[in-house]
Amino acid sequence: MDEDATTAGGAQVASRGSYSERLTAPLRWYVQGTMLLATLWLAMIVAIPSVVAWAVTAALAALGYAMLFRLGSARIAVTGGELLAGRARIPVSLLGGAEALDAEGTRRVLGVDADVRAFLLTRPYLKRSVRVTLTDPDDPTPYWLLSTRRPERLARAVESARTRS
């Protein structure tokens, strides 16, 4: 696999173990938002002046699509000796093991087995995740839980980066 190989879903995995993925919102959310806007427009167009209905619909569309875009702007990457998750970053030298979790494991870690001190970068449309333990004695955070479309690849990239550091 070459260094800039891209897989479906926006994940990039390089041959030297780096990883990059953008947690984009699914297309169906945009479609459902558009259908909701159309319904609201139809209700407003019969009740208020059309200029106001169009203006309100345009404002709601801009707000709704901006929220969906923002939700899908989070990035997870293992590169340059760091694990990046959204705006958070940590050197791989401070990481313990990385465990790929299936949907049930993710549900448990988010529920009954949750630790309130954990760092979470989760998305409701991604059911699988990776739990990365931290070994920094000065950091009270026990682990990072990261939603991902490819948990096995992310866990391998973290483990590979750890062994190289």
TAZI-V782003 format. One record per residue. N is the residue number from 1. SS is DSSP state (hx for helix, st for strand, lp for the rest). OMEGA is omega in degrees with one decimal (NA if undefined). NEAR is the number of other ideal C-beta (glycine too) atoms within 10 Angstrom. Layout:
BEGIN
N:SS:OMEGA:NEAR / N:SS:OMEGA:NEAR
END
This chain:
BEGIN
1:lp:-179.4:8 / 2:lp:-171.8:6 / 3:lp:-175.8:10 / 4:lp:-179.2:10 / 5:lp:179.5:11 / 6:st:177.3:10 / 7:lp:178.5:13 / 8:lp:179.7:7 / 9:lp:175.2:13 / 10:lp:-179.8:15 / 11:lp:175.7:19 / 12:st:178.6:17 / 13:st:179.5:22 / 14:lp:-176.1:16 / 15:lp:-178.4:10 / 16:lp:173.0:11 / 17:lp:178.5:18 / 18:lp:-173.9:17 / 19:st:176.1:24 / 20:st:-179.8:19 / 21:st:173.7:25 / 22:st:-175.9:15 / 23:lp:-176.7:23 / 24:lp:176.2:19 / 25:lp:-178.2:19 / 26:lp:-179.4:13 / 27:hx:-178.0:8 / 28:hx:177.0:9 / 29:hx:176.7:17 / 30:hx:178.9:15 / 31:hx:179.8:10 / 32:hx:176.5:11 / 33:hx:177.8:17 / 34:hx:178.4:13 / 35:hx:176.8:10 / 36:hx:178.0:13 / 37:hx:178.9:16 / 38:hx:178.1:11 / 39:hx:178.1:10 / 40:hx:178.3:15 / 41:hx:-179.6:18 / 42:hx:178.2:12 / 43:hx:-178.4:11 / 44:hx:-174.0:18 / 45:hx:178.8:14 / 46:lp:-174.0:9 / 47:lp:-176.2:9 / 48:lp:178.0:12 / 49:lp:-173.5:10 / 50:hx:179.1:11 / 51:hx:179.2:8 / 52:hx:179.6:12 / 53:hx:178.8:18 / 54:hx:-179.2:13 / 55:hx:179.4:13 / 56:hx:179.3:14 / 57:hx:178.8:17 / 58:hx:179.1:12 / 59:hx:178.5:10 / 60:hx:178.3:16 / 61:hx:179.8:16 / 62:hx:179.7:10 / 63:hx:-178.2:10 / 64:hx:-180.0:16 / 65:hx:176.1:15 / 66:hx:177.9:10 / 67:hx:179.1:13 / 68:hx:178.6:16 / 69:hx:179.1:12 / 70:hx:178.5:10 / 71:hx:-178.5:15 / 72:lp:-177.7:18 / 73:lp:-179.4:12 / 74:lp:-178.5:19 / 75:st:173.6:16 / 76:st:-179.0:24 / 77:st:170.1:18 / 78:st:-175.9:30 / 79:st:176.9:17 / 80:lp:178.9:11 / 81:lp:-179.9:13 / 82:st:169.2:16 / 83:st:178.8:27 / 84:st:178.2:18 / 85:st:-173.1:23 / 86:lp:178.3:14 / 87:lp:-178.6:8 / 88:st:176.6:12 / 89:st:179.1:11 / 90:st:176.3:18 / 91:st:-179.4:13 / 92:hx:178.0:22 / 93:hx:179.6:12 / 94:hx:-178.0:16 / 95:st:171.4:23 / 96:st:-178.9:15 / 97:st:176.0:13 / 98:st:-176.9:26 / 99:st:175.5:18 / 100:st:-178.6:19 / 101:st:174.0:22 / 102:lp:-176.6:11 / 103:hx:-179.4:11 / 104:hx:177.7:10 / 105:hx:177.3:17 / 106:hx:179.2:22 / 107:hx:179.8:14 / 108:hx:-179.3:12 / 109:hx:176.1:20 / 110:hx:-175.8:16 / 111:lp:-171.1:8 / 112:lp:-179.3:7 / 113:lp:-175.6:10 / 114:lp:172.5:12 / 115:lp:-174.6:10 / 116:lp:-179.5:5 / 117:lp:-175.7:10 / 118:lp:173.1:16 / 119:st:-178.3:17 / 120:st:166.4:15 / 121:st:-175.2:19 / 122:lp:177.3:16 / 123:lp:-176.2:18 / 124:lp:-178.8:9 / 125:lp:175.6:14 / 126:lp:-173.6:18 / 127:lp:-179.1:17 / 128:lp:-176.1:18 / 129:st:174.1:28 / 130:st:174.6:27 / 131:st:-179.0:22 / 132:st:179.7:25 / 133:st:179.0:14 / 134:st:-179.7:18 / 135:lp:-179.5:11 / 136:lp:-178.8:13 / 137:lp:-179.6:7 / 138:lp:-178.3:5 / 139:lp:-179.5:12 / 140:lp:-179.3:8 / 141:lp:-177.6:14 / 142:lp:-178.4:14 / 143:st:170.9:21 / 144:st:174.3:23 / 145:st:-173.4:21 / 146:st:173.4:29 / 147:st:179.5:25 / 148:lp:175.5:26 / 149:lp:-176.3:21 / 150:lp:-174.9:21 / 151:hx:-178.9:23 / 152:hx:-179.4:12 / 153:hx:178.4:20 / 154:hx:178.9:28 / 155:hx:177.6:23 / 156:hx:-179.7:18 / 157:hx:177.9:28 / 158:hx:-179.4:25 / 159:hx:179.1:18 / 160:hx:178.7:17 / 161:hx:178.5:24 / 162:hx:-177.3:21 / 163:hx:178.7:9 / 164:hx:-176.1:10 / 165:lp:NA:12
END
